[in-house]
């Protein structure tokens, strides 16, 4: 077996006299801002100027300090990296999914950073249920016979320090591949088109795109979204291969959204009948349909709104043929906070005879509203409809059969392997499939790919296991335990926690703990299996996830109670979760690390300010820790759309006071209260990326600079590590990702006394 390349992190331990003796000190420059009568002096706002050479000098100095303080962990980092590698089947492939005349799958090769997108010819007509049996997978993860490689990420990434694939969409006739890539980390993609017969890219290079690209049925017309200076997808444009200018100049604008609160998206119904255009803010949406025929149906066709736009109402749409008639499945929250599923006759929508403003009056309920059961998505197939919902803080999938008369049956939930398992749809590109592909996993169960048979044959209603992700080295799930426990927040609300540990680790108050959280945007932290986490569990660490308000685990109310004026609940929930772990003797009170990234970085930063003595260490990845300054500048990426999440401190004095009251940079505790400079201030590892467009590098830099300025010794236990060739998700490439995780986990184990 060949070995992986010797890939190193960008911050190498300095040797000899190069190692710094003291933490870096950021210069101070007086910058004054005033809002609502509040005058603030920000001495580190100058760091926002990425062109200032002092910024890069500080980046290098902080990286050198972090490297020097963690140099002793290099053997442990290498050990953790090798543990992940030894447990991972590096040459591997996904279970193929059929679409038309091909089976599509992804494959990885040992020693290579990036995956391959591949396909093989399918045999048998799509009308034959037996033709949907996927090819057998080689145990060694090698290529399938007759494989065609559509795109090799390793080839496309050559010469780039960063590589992220955006779109990868095959045309309906199977002849062309629309693909896009970001090679800087700023999430602005360049679109290209590949001829799959010759393997060569055509002369198409359209820059400045958002994620994704959608084909029309003619296999010539592409629709894509373009981002503005604030990184908001604001236009959907049409490109005709072979007719439009290669760089996209002159591509027709299909839809433009001028309201800066809304992001545009474009996709296609699973039936292939319509192009779906959508505009969405945090609480309102609008959906339009276009005939998917492409230029042959007229390039000037105007998108048709399905149900208009009503403030505070969100909806999404899929197309189904029921009883020979076109129907629209509408998932909406009109009078239903946790959403319900309705049917809308498509005829009046498509011919323009019905007023979209009154479409909701013609909706007929299929699945009614049930508080606490949050409907999240609907997917229509030829013989059934799949609904993704969430209940009891866990994702599930339910199936509604389509009767011969076109009437939808009652929803039946698909069984799961364990009580704390998540179950989601995965790899279902064709509406004709008689099987429904799902992915199921838990904290202790490696990912299982299963097909639910809906063919009406002998196996109808049965789950067929296609593959369980292998964990090399003899993984025994029974050696680990996953449990649900509940903390009580200060206002009496019960907050769920998921806890996973080795079965031989006793809950007697002596185990080290690791508490992870997020808590924003209605994002739910569903159970997931992690190979790197096994290295923590096997060293006796109890890993816990706090499902705090602001997430979506317990329905829309759970989200609403953790945003805008209720945002502080997110932070007090996390503190309550940590206190619960200590009080109930899940963990050692002197050995608890808190961890979160992006908005989760805000979470742990705010919780740290509220209870600095509760945590031994805090890992804050690309943390949103200067929310007030960011939300006061509408020229920055994401600020205007985020006003419905955090509030508008520019025009609303109450929102200003609220955000200032919890912003980590604004509320560092004093030395006397356990803040920076206190012997009880925990160790911190803060990470960021220079090209991050979601949370600008300046936020964690200002946060760390203020800690250093407050602590008499410069807060030497605070480390700031910056990726110079990465984006919001850090570095690219799987081995680089493993090494980045090994760096963080080695630091955490050191803080917990396990290095």
Secondary structure, 3 states (H helix, E strand, C coil): CCCCCCCCCCCCCCCHHHCCCCCCCCCCCCEEEEECCEEEEECCHHHHCCCCHHHHHHHHHHHHHHHHHCHHHHHHHHHHHHHHHHHECCCEECCCEEECCEEEEEEECCCCCCCEEEEEECCCCCCCHHHHCCCCCCCCCCCCCCCEEEEEHHHHHCCCCCCEEEEEEECCCCCEEEEEEECCCCCCEEEEEEECCCCCECCCCEEEECCCCEECCCCCEEEEEEECCCCCEEEEEEEECCCCCCCCCCCEEEEECCCCCCEEEEEECCCCCEEEEEEECCCCEEEEEEECCHHHHCCCCCCEECCCCCCCCCEEEEEEEECCEEEEEEEECCCCCCCEEEEEEHHHHHCCCCCHHHHHHHCEEEECCCCCCEEEEEEECCCEEEEEEEECCEEEEEEEEECCCCCECCCEECCCCCCCCEEEECCCCCCCCCEEEEEEECCCCCCEEEEEECCCCCCCCCEEEEEECCECCCCCHHHEEEEEEEEECCCCCEEEEEEEEECCCCCCCCCCEEEEECCCCCCCCCCCCCHHHHHHHCCCCEEEEECCCCCCCCCHHHHHCCCHHHCHHHHHHHHHHHHHHHHCCCCCCCCEEEEEECHHHHHHHHHHHHCHHHCCEEEEECCCCCHHHHHCCCCCCCHHHHHHHHCCCCCCHHHHHHHHHHCHHHCCCCCCCCCCCCCCCCEEEEEEECCCCCCCHHHHHHHHHHHHHHCCCCCCCEEEEEECCCECCECCCHHHHHHHHHHHHHHHHHHCCCC
